[in-house]
Amino acid sequence: MAAVTSEIFVDAPPKVVYRAFTNATSLREWLCDVATVEPHPRGRMYLWWRGEFYSSGHYLELDENKKIKFRWYPSIDPAPTEVTVSLIEKDGGTVVRMDHDVPDDPSWSKMAETFRDSWDESLENLKSVLETGIDLRIANRPMLGIVPGDFTEEQAKALGVPLREGLRLDGLVDGMGAQKAGLQKDDVLIEMAGHSIRSDANSLPEAIAGKKGGDNIEVVFYRGPEKKTVTMELSKRPMPDVSFKPAELAKNARELYEAGLAEVEKCFEGVSDAEAMKRPDPKEWSALEIVAHLIHGERYNQIFVTDLIDGYERVADNFGSNVDAQVQATVKAYPSVELMLEALRRAVEETLAYVGCLPEGFVANKGSYYRFGFGLLQPNFHITAHVQQIKDTLADVRK
């Protein structure tokens, strides 16, 4: 056997690095897109990347905070191999050494070089995630400037789109590539850079893999029944400055929330409860139902950060859709403009209070903390994205 070696120094204690190889949430923050693991000898170690590449292996040896040995068996390799990760404490940080044993055979020589390049790149990302929280796979990925939405059969019929598979745009980010290319809300993307776009939002990263800000790609979409093609320039991704002081993060997030809430509340000035509850079409939401959806978004934020703190993030097979019964139930519980807007504000207050109470151990887990803060500080976050939808809905019911 021959060993392919990769090594890096990480300014984090061995305990934190060990977790990055033995916890599913931590693994997906630097190495893969989906992980499910049982960190004990013979325990599963299943890792999956967008594009259908995966490794189905298991742990072989574990020496807590010192050594991890696992079986590596990707979908494209002719046989399984073994990887040993050694953690050596040094100057308050950790030297991470990976030895990947491969057969000493000419047929494996090219594969061995691929392993070395891949582990070098992955360890650079491990260092970035554990030291700064920033996932280089995201930081270096260009932005489209879109807000993805669900795309149901009912929506396809209402929009006149002749296909059921695609990604509907719920909104666009001002000044970014999608808006500049002329895309609009409710356009349905079906192809990007030669890759098919599915209703699953995970197909987007696959389509722009290897692209960077400034690259031009071709986008095919439907606007109603009409199929269109445009050239889009991909935007560079701005990375927000996420404070690692929870109180400061909550304060920064509040500024964004307050602006969004003010926009939502302004939409309902002079609007009666009857108007707010009326659907412009039986298959479309009323204005209050849209607010109910925003409340559910805040509840999701709270569930999401709870999962991250707990270290067991839920993973779904698809982007999912909105459940109409849940929306209706929330409107029945808060059956007026006043009650619904108050419920939204209370949900936001609970999210911000939760941010201020984040435990020290979670803050030290920089990958998960930054990922949550990154989503919280997005410029076109969930509430703002739905303001125009509320305005359009109220305008329709008042005709």
Order of alpha helices (4+ residues) and beta strands (2+ residues): beta-alpha-alpha-beta-beta-beta-beta-beta-beta-alpha-alpha-beta-alpha-beta-alpha-beta-beta-alpha-beta-beta-alpha-alpha-alpha-alpha-alpha-alpha-alpha-alpha-alpha
